Amino acid sequence: MLNYKSAEECAYDALSLGEIMLRLDPADGRIHTTRRFDVWEGGGEYNVVRGLRRCFGLRTATVTAFADNPVGRLVEDFILQGGVDTRFIKWVDYDGIGRTVRNGLNFVERGFGIRGAKSCSDRGNTAVSQLKPGDIDWDEIFGKYGVRHFHTGGIFAALGESTPEVAIEALRKAKEYGTITSYDLNYRPSLWKSIGGTDRAREVNREIAKYVDVMIGNEEDFTACLGLEIEGVDSNLTNLETESFKAMIRAAVAAYPNFKVVATTMRSVKTATVNDWGAIAYGDGKFAEAIHRPGLEIFDRVGGGDSFASGMIYGLMTDGSIDFAVNCGAAHGALAMTTPGDTSMATWPEVKKLMQGGGARVDR
């Protein structure tokens, strides 16, 4: 289905491009009343390669940029703890107060019951949002070192005027060197609001989509980012049934024949802590559905979709079948949402157990 380069000819199994922020979490409290924060690292694109490293044991690296100050070095330390290679980080001189460059902060409430999760990001003028074509030596990365799978997404593309150009530059180079590419549409209205809204999101993502092998997104992503009009799907995107998801995927493949795999999570939010969870994917000319998990209990939903993506990619890189990949992704995403923080704390044995129908009995 996907013609991956061999592990022997590449230094890295997977590489990401995107912003990595310092996440500040008030635990069970609220952002506006807390006196204490737990801190983690997180970013939509990075979370994928972090999961591929920590859960699935692959060799991964990340491309990003930081202001060279203690906050940037703290995030670097988190990345190192996750086992992701940091050699491709671009460090930018810090002016002392953040007038010219900063590092991104993300304040996140997990939510509970009827109170939904809430994110308040502070990421304007960050180092990574100012990346420009030519700043990263992609020939060195994809040519000298070698990468089997490259992943980026719509969050990075929305960060600045030049970041879409950087994403396209990277995707083109990846394709030139035979690297499989994936992209998570990850539509965030707040990121596009001040730079052209949905119209700009569609303009950017329609161009980027031309260079993507594996496209990932939820139902809102495909309509908002690619402007796909899907028959039988209402404009509020509520209560979507399997056939509607299939119609959405068919529309995406028809519009972009270069998509070899298209995958989406299927989430119905009951409360912040109880979701129905599933996934569907298309590849090799057929659909595959993950085991549906109604009433899944959620501890922290942030990063669940990213962990779905990393499980999908692992499945595609190893077993290769669309059925295995979508079930690996859905199981990994489900487990990632049982622990705090953006990144997965699941293990491969736990993912395999869940894929095989295992439950939550105590392991002794």
Disulfide bonds with the S-S distance in Angstrom:
none
